[in-house]
Amino acid sequence: MIARLDLLRHELQLAARSLSRNAVFVITSVLSLALGIGASSAAFSVLDAVRFRALPFPHGERLVVIQEVPAAINGAPAACLTGCDPSYETFAQVLREHRFHSLEAVAGFTSGAKGLVLGDEITPVLGAVVSPNVFALLNVRPTIGRTFSAEDDRLGAPPVVVLSHTMWTARFAQDPAILGRVVKLSDTRYTVIGVMPAGFEFEVASQFWLPVVPTLDPSTRPSIRNLTVVARLAPSATIATLRAELSTIAPAVQLSARGQPVSTKLVAAPLRERYVASTQSHDLIFAGIVACVLLIAVANVATLLLVRTMQQERELAVRTALGAGLGNLTIFLFSQQAMLVSAGAGLGILLASWLLRTLSSLAALDSIRPLGMDYRVDGGVAAFAVALALVIALMLALVPLRIIRTMDFQCVLRESTTGGVGRRHGSAQRLFVVAETACAVVLLVGAALMATTVLRLTRLDVGFDAARLIQGTPSFPHSWRVKETYLPVSERILGELGTLPGAASAAMRASNRLGARGAPGEVRLTGESSPLPPTVTPAVVIAVSPAYFATAGVRVEAGREFDDNDREATMPVAIVNQWAARRWWPNAAAVGQSFRIDSAAGAGVTVTVVGVVRDNKAAQPNVLLAVDGPEVYRPYEQTPSTFPTYLVRATTGLAPQALLRPARQALIRAVPDRPVFTALVAEQVARQLAGVRTNALEILGFALIGLVLALIGVHGVLAYTVSSRTREIGIRGALGASRGAIRVMVVRDALLLVADTA
């Protein structure tokens, strides 16, 4: 045993001395491996956060999400038109009351914003409405105080709130007397009953929590009508048994646009799928890119090892002549690779940690990173890096072992060069280089396509003028949500915004859904016996005020814009976009045509088209991803809404930022103690582009890494090829070949090598 340890120590010392004499080879190999292992470990951490790591909740593997989906239509599953979260009625009347055999607990939650009123300051804060058992389901206890009880979750109960640790710290300086303090959120005063522990912000960075029944009961006329429903499976139950049980339960009745029941059903899926679905496309693309980088790195190091081993042929032959056996040579070569891979793995873990910190700091990626599932280098990621390093070491060991097992040491000692051996292994070199160059080309093509996409999106014609445009959205109190109250308030706000110093014009917009939840609305052209197909039917009718299109910068292509004469008592009119005009009346002018719209309340109205506007994305929440389709506009007074959005255009020469504060103050004065959101429309569009640009930069960065690694590999092969052909080049020179001709020969070989990739 001691002799074997002495032999191993001796070979390790020889390997270390051998590597120390070739610093360029060591640095190149270690950096290549560090890039490959580091990028792969970072990618594994991203995938592990969502797909493999335990959910950040107790018994996360038993948590499921229940959804309410439209029943199959003609045997085909119907898609959710407005999301698949169950309605409040289904949650309150069915899921909470049913005695499940497959479930231990059922909880519901949803998110929303309120205005935190502290003195004269009103700050929008995001919070959640939860059933009292959410905290027990997640096994989390408050730092101080208590969570909700059954008494808090009933109509008429005194309003209470639970604060997050972040809000308690940032807004109340960790006041120890916070319990019992009255906090004003929007137009309601809540008594603080508890503070949750640091780090708990389930599920959307919530700053506060309210009980579900007093907030969402239909008698309160809430704006939120659906909840995310999470449940925990019983110990002996499976997702299959739960699905079978849900198939026997009827959801609460949903009505169509005509007041007819809409058929829906309850389905269940593991909670993890909720997170996987939100990141799937990004994660898979990311993993594929990193796999290419890893392959390039391994092929690059294999090429360098092949070159180095062939350069060491004479040294190995001499050691064999002096009595070293195949085992000694194997240990010697494998020791070199183990040192290289160990150094590369250690540096790769540091690189992965830096990459993950960078990814976590990118705000553009927040939407695809689930809360509580942060990217980090933990024991699992480190174990992955070590396992990957071992696999790479074993794979790389095959290269020199193959050479020494087939090497004719006597021939090497007799020859003054190793050209013959080089020719025997030239095909392996070329194979490695072709593989890494092919991967680099794939990455570069992907980066070029992504860059083209970003460039195209930056030049996307959104159909409206976002420059100098400000958007503001107030939240009307529940008591205002009757037409007699909110309509005059809306008009008063519009008038005040239009008279702000520096405002060129102002308008308002609201979207009114066609059809009931889960059911598409219907549009029937005059003279047609059947409604338009769903593919050419809008999901909403957009209610706009006069001067809306001028304010938004949308061109009127035919007819006219709405004016002050388009009121509730006048003829119902509409404006359509070019997309609808072309497909609804392909052989006639749209202006003057009429059609019937079924509203969500089940009533219908026949409208006359008075104008056609340019296709635009001004009313779309994401202008970059919005798909062209039909749009119908109605006068705001004929189809009013309690959720208007206001647009203000700054005058030419005035920076729109100068109007943000006055516009916000005007909205706060009109709707006091309520959350108000204001933004520059151009900045909103830019933020949407930031996510796409970040993905493009990711691909471009990895493509450049792959390109550098591929260049190193090609250079290594060419360098060895030239060095192994020294005698041949000398003979060519002696026979009259010029330096230029020799350079052309070398460049030709390089081009042929790269051409093999194609």
KEMARPA-103640 format. One record per residue (C-alpha): residue in one letter; x, y, z. Coordinates in pm, whole numbers, plus 32768, in hexadecimal, padded with zeros to 4 digits. Layout:
BEGIN
AXYZ...
END
This chain:
BEGIN
M800080008000I811A80EF805BA81CB80A17F14R809280F07E52L8064823A7F0AD81D082907EC6L819B823E7D56L806383177D49R811384377DF8H823C84177D0BE815D841F7BD5L809985487C5EQ81DD86067C91L824C85B37B2FA80F8861D7AA6A810587677B63R826687B27AE7S820187577984L80D78842798FS81A3895B7A27R8283895978F2N815A89AA780EA809E8ACD78A9V7FE28B247769F7F5389C5774EV7EEE89C578C0I7E498B1D78B6T7D918AD27774S7D14898177ECV7CAC89FC7946L7BF58B2A78BAS7B448A5377B7L7AD2895E78C1A7A718A7779AEL79978B1678A5G78F289CC784DI78BF895279B4G785F8AAB7A36A775D8AE97927S76D189897950S76BA89AC7ACBA76078AF97AA6A75138A5D79B1F74D989397A9ES748F8A2D7BB9V738D8ADF7AE0L72E489957A88D7307890F7BEAA725A8A417C7CV711689EE7BCCR712188847B5CF71DF87BC7C60R7214887E7DA1A710D884E7EAEL7000895A7EA4P703A8A667FACF6F0E89E78073P6EE288C6816AH6E73878680BBG6E9A883C7F71E6E8586F47EB2R6D1D86CC7F2EL6CA988277ECBV6BC288427D9DV6B12895C7CE8I69A2893C7C8BQ691F89EB7B55E67CB8A237AB8V67D289F37941P66C689F97834A664188A077DEA669F88057691I65F48891755FN65A8878D7453G669E86A374F8A67BC879F74F4P6838883B7638A67E089AB764FA68E38AAD76ACC68BE8B9977D1L68648CEE7749T68AD8DB67884G69818CC87952C692B8B7F79F7D69198BED7B60P67CC8B867BFFS66C58C907C33Y66898D107D91E65358C647D8ET65D28B137D36F66D18B3C7E4BA65DE8BB67F55Q64AF8AE17EFFV655289A17E81L66C0896D7ED7R66B589F2803AE65768938808DH65C087E77FEER664086D280D4F676886548008H67F484F78034S692B85447F69L6986868D800DE69EA86FE8167A69B3886F812BV69408962801EA69AC8ACF801CG697A8BF27F31F6A348D337EF1T6A568E4B7DF6S6B198F8E7DDBG6AC790FC7DB1A6B4192587E01K6AD193587EFFG6B4794B17F5EL6C0194BF80A9V6BA7960D8149L6CAE96978234G6C719806827AD6C5998BB812DE6D1297A68074I6C5996997FB1T6D3295787F3CP6CB0945A7E61V6CFF930F7F0CL6CC191AF7E8DG6C0C90C17F74A6B438F827F76V69E88F127FD8V69FA8DBC807CS69228CBE8128P69888C9C8297N6A1B8B40826BV6B208BAD816BF6C208BEA827EA6BDC8A988321L6BEC89EE81CDL6D478A838198N6DA78A408303V6E188BA48345R6DDD8C5D848CP6DE08DD484C8T6F098E79856EI6E1E8F378652G6CA68F2C867CR6BC78E3785C6T6B378DE68471F69C88DE2840ES68BF8D1D84C4A67678CAE8451E66D68DE284FFD67A98EC78425D67378E1782E7R65C88E7482E5L64F08F92826BG64D090A78369A6610904B8423P66F2916C848FP67F791A5837BV6947910B83D9V6A9490EA8326V6BD3901F8348L6D1090D582DFS6E48904B823CH6F93907182F1T7008914F81D4M6EE8924481FDW6F0A923F8377T707992988353A706B93908235R6F2A9449828DF6F0D94258406A707B94058473Q703092B7851ED6F5093678618P6F21926A8735A6DCB9303877CI6D4F92BF861AL6C4991C58692G6AFE927286B7R6B6D939D85EAV6A79941484E2V6B0A94218383K6A5394C88264L6A609404811ES69A494C1800FD68549528809DT6845942881B7R68E694298310Y697292DA837ET69EC926A84D2V6B3F91BD84CBI6B299067856EG6C758FCD8509V6DC38FE78456M6E4A8EC68388P6FB68E54839EA70CB8EE782C6G70DB8E51816AF6F6E8DE6815DE6EC58EA88045F6DE98D987FAFE6DAC8D997E8FV6DDF8EDE7DD2A6EBE8FA67EC0S6D8B8FF67F94Q6DB0910E8091F6C6A90C78147W6B548FC5815BL69DB8FEE817DP68CF8EE681C5V68178E698092V66A38E7D80E8P668E8FED8157T675C904F8027L66D48F7B7F0AD656C8F2F7F67P64888F9E7E49S63D1908D7F33T6510915F7F43R651391867DC8P6682911F7DAFS674F91517C76I67F88FFE7CA4R67158ED77C5DN68058DAE7C57L68F68D057D45T6A1F8C207D23V69C18AE47DE1V6AD38A117E80A6A9688CE7F3ER6B5F87C37FF0L6B2D86577F9CA6AD7856680B1P6BF88479810AS6B5983528057A6AD484167F2DT6B6B84527DD8I6B2D85547CCCA6A69844A7C0DT6978840C7D2EL694785837D57R68F885AC7BE6A67FD84917BFBE675685377D25L674E868C7C7DS66A285F27B4FT657385B07C2EI655C87187CAEA649C88227BF1P652A89867BFCA644F8AB27C42V63788B197B1AQ64198C087A23L633F8CCD7930S63808D1377C3A634D8E5E7714R61E28DF976DBG61AC8D987844Q61C68C2477FFP62948B3978DCV63F88AF97866S647B899B789CT65BD89907966K667888837A24L677E886B7B35V68D987E47AEFA6A1487C17BC0A6B8B87C27B83P6CBE87B87C62L6D1B89127CDER6E7588E97C47E6DDF88EA7AE9R6D638A4B7B2DY6ECD8ABC7B4AV6F5A89DB7A3BA6E618A63793DS6ECD8BC97984T703E8B86793AQ703B8A5B7850S70968B027708H71A98BD677A0D72418AB9786AL724C89C47748I72EC8AC2765FF73E58B1F776EA743D89B177ADG746C896E7639I75548A977614V76258A2E773FA763788C776BFC76D6894E7581V77D18A18764BL782588E5771FL7858880F75E9I793B89187555A7A05892E7697V7A3087B376B4A7A87878F7544N7B7C88AD7567V7C3088127690A7C2B86BC75E8T7CD2875874B9L7DD988007591L7E1686BC764EL7E3B86007509V7F3B86FD7491R7FF486FC75DCT7FFA857F75F8M808C8560749CQ818E866574F7Q81E7858F7627E82138450755AR838E845A7569E838784A176E2L8299837C7719A836D829B763AV84A682F176FFR83F682A47849T8387815777B9A84EC81067752L855E815478B7G846780577946A831E81127975G81F380357933L80A380837898G801180B779F6N811481C27A45L80CA827B7902T7F538261793CI7F7082F17A9BF805784047A1BL7F6B84717906F7E2F844E79D4S7ECD851A7AECQ7F04863A79FAQ7D9A8630798DA7D1986137AF2M7DDD874A7B51L7D5888097A27V7BF1879C7A5FS7C0087E17BD7A7C8189407B9CG7B7C89757A8CA7A6388F87B6EG7ACA89D87C8FL7AE28B097BB1G799F8AA07B03I78DA8A9F7C4AL79528C017C90L78EE8C647B2FA77988BC27B5CS77618C857C9DW77B38DC97BE8L76D28D717AC2L75AD8D217BA9R75D78E667C69T75D38F1D7B1EL74998E677AA8S73E98EA77BF3S7435901B7BDAL739690407A83A724190DD7AB8A71E090787957L71E68F0879C4D71098F367AF9S6FD68ECB7A3AI706C8D7479EFR71058D3C7B47P6FFF8CBD7C41L70088D637D95G70B78C8D7E99M716E8BC37D8FD72AD8C8C7D7AY73D88C247CACR74F98BC37D92V76278AE07DB2D75CB89E97EC2G763588887F19G757087F87DF6V761388E07CFAA776C889E7D8AA772C87267D78F76C0874F7C0FA7801880B7BC1V78D686FE7C66A781A85E77BB1L783E86A07A68A79B386CD7AA8L79DB85577AE9V7925850079A9I79F985F678E5A7B38856D7982L7ADA840A7921M7A80847477C0L7BC385357797A7C8B8410781CL7C26834776EDV7CEF842C7609P7E5083F3768FL7E09828B76F5R7DA6823D7591I7EED82D47515I7FDA82227604R7F2D80D375D0T7F6480E97458M80B781937465D81EB80E273DAF82ED816374D2Q841180C47416C83A8817772DAV838982C27394L84EA829C7421R8577825072C7E84C883767220S853584DE724ET83CF855D7231T827684E17285G81E085257136G816E83C07104V80B583B8724BG801C850A7200R7F8F848770BCR7EF8835E7176H7E378446725DG7DF585687171S7C9484F0712DA7C4384FD72A2Q7CC5866072B3R7BF186C5718CL7ABE861F7222F7AE186E37366V7B16882B72B0V79F687F071C1A790E87A272E7E796888DA73ADT796589B87279A780C8933721BC778889847377A78218ADE7365V777B8B197214V762B8AAA72A5L76518B9E73C6L76B98CB972E1V75958C7A71F8G74A98C737325A753F8DB773A8A751D8E577251L73B08DED723AM736B8E6F7398A741A8FB6734AT734A8FD1720ET72108F9972DDV727490AA73D1L72C3919672B2R717491467210L70BD91837359T716A92D27386R70E79331722FL6F9092977269D6E79937571EFV6D92937C731CG6C9694567266F6C9795717364D6D85968273DBA6E1196257531A6EEF97587545R6E79986D762FL6D5C978C76A6I6D08975B7817Q6C23964C789FG6B70965879EDT6A88955B7A90P69C495A67BCFS68F794AE7C99F6795951A7CE6P670894BE7E3EH660293AC7E46S64F594A87EA5W653A956A7D65R650494417C81V63AB94AB7C13K637C95667AD1E62E196977B72T641F96C97C3EY6549965A7B71L64DB96EE7A23P64DC985C7A93V661C981E7B59S66C2978C7A23E665E98B87952R66D299AB7A5FI682999017A6FL6843990B78F4G67F79A7D78EFE68F99ACB79FCL6A099A017950G69C59AB07806T69FD9C0678A5L6B489BB4794DP6C5F9CA478E6G6D219BFB77D0A6C0B9B067773A6BB59B077600S6A899A1D762BA69FA99147711A691D97E576E2M68AA96AE7798R68869542773CA67F0940977D7S67C392A27766N667191F97791R667990817762L658F8FDD766BG64E08EAB76F4A64E98E13784FR66198D6E78EAG667C8C3D7822A65978C9576FFP65EF8D6475CDG651A8E8D7571E645A8E99742DV645F8F91730FR63558F697203L6369903570C4T622490C57047G618B8FDD6F44E624C8EAC6FBES61958D88705FS62B88D137138P63B88DCD720CL651C8E04719FP660F8CE671E5P66D18D08732DT68158D377269V679D8E8671E1T66D68EF57314P67738FE27412A677C8F7C757FV673390DE75F8V669292207589I6772934C75C9A66B6947A7650V676595C275FFS671E9731762EP671B98387519A687B989874A7Y690197447516F699B96F073C5A6A35984973A3T6AC698307502A6B5096D174CBG6BD9972C7377V6B01963372B6R6AA5969B7155V6937969370E7E693995EE6F91A67CB96206F33G669B96C86FC5R66BA978D7106E672597787270F662B9784738FD65BA98DD73FED64E9997B7511N63A899287455D63DF97B27487R6327979775D2E625396957682A610C970E75EBT618D97297486M61B1961E737AP629B950073E3V63D7951C7315A6526946B72FCI667B948A725EV6739935871E5N68A59326718CQ692392D47032W694A91617087A67D7914070D7A676D92166FB1R682C913F6EB7R67A88FF36F39W6647904F6F99W65F2910E6E5AP66F690A26D58N662C91226C32A659992616CC1A65F793966D84A65D993666EFCV655594C46F46G63DA94B76F4CQ63C893406F92S631A92C070CBF6340919271AER62BA910F72F6I638D90DE742FD63298FFD7550S63999091769AA640B8FD977D2A62C09028787AG62058F637773A6172909476C3G61C590EE755DV61E5922D7498T61F692767324V62FE937972CDT635694397193V64BD945D7122V652095CC7109G669795A570DFV67BD94C27097V690794F5714CR6A6294767108D6AC2932871A4N6B6D937E72EDK6BD992E97437A6B9094107518A6A91934B75E5Q6B64920F75FFP6C1491C6774BN6D4691437690V6D7491F37545L6E9A911674E0L6DE28FCB7504A6C8A9040749AV6C008F8E736AD6B4590517260G69D0901A7278P687B90C17272E683991EE734FV66EC929C738CY66DD93F3742DR65A5948B74CBP656795E6755BY65B595E776CDE64639679772BQ63AF95617671T6481944D7713P651394E17854S65F794237940T666494407AAAF67CC93FA7A46P683B9511795CT69A0955778F1Y69F996BF78A1L6AEB97337794V6B88988C778CR6C629909766FA6D659A1176BDT6D8B9B3975D8T6EA79B3E74DDG6FEB9BAB757EL6F829B4976E1A70259A1C7782P6F09992D77DDQ6FAE98EA7930A6F459A4A7993L6DD799E0797CL6DF598A47A4DR6DDC99497BA2P6CC19A3D7B48A6BFB99227AA8R6C2E98437BD7Q6BC599577CC6A6A8C99997BF9L6A2B98297C0CI6A6E981E7D84R699899547DBDA687B98BE7CF6V689597627D93P692C97997EEDD69BF96807FBFR69CA95907E98P6AF394FA7DDEV6B5395BE7CA8F6C4595407BA0T6CE7962E7AA9A6DF695EA79A8L6E8F96607865V6E089585774DA6F55958D7696E7004950777CEQ6F0493F077EDV6F4A93847688A70C1939776CCR709E92BA7803Q6FE491B67738L710091B8763EA720091967757G71A1902B7799V71D18FCB762DR7316908F7620T73968FDD7759N73518E8976BFA74068EF67585L75328F687650E75368E187705I75458D5C75BCL76438E4F752CG77228E2F765FF77248CB47650A77568CBF74D8L788C8D977506I79108CA9760FG78D88B877522L79828C437408V7AB58C8C74DDL7ACA8B207548A7AA58AAB73E0L7BB88B99736CI7C9C8B0F747AG7C5489B07403V7C958A017296H7DD28AB972F3G7E4A898E73BEV7E16889D729FL7EBD898171A3A7FE189C6728CY801C885572BDT7FEE880A714CV80F2890C70EES81E6889671FBS81BD872A7195R820087847029T8345883D706ER841587466FA1E831887526E82I831388CE6E83G848E88D76E89I84A587ED6D5FR83A288BF6CA1G847089F46CE8A85B089486C78L850888E36B35G84AE8A4D6AE9A835B8A876B8ES83358BF26BF4R82C38C666D4AG81808CE06CADA81388B8B6C17I81738AE46D68R80898BDE6E13V7F818B986D0BM7FA38A236D53V7F6C8A586EC9V7E458B436E93R7DAF8A4C6D99D7DC089386E9FA7D118A1E6F99L7BFF8A716EA1L7BCC89016E50L7BB388B76FC4V7AAA89C26FF8A79F889606EB6D79C688046F47T78D888A9703EA77EC890D6F29
END
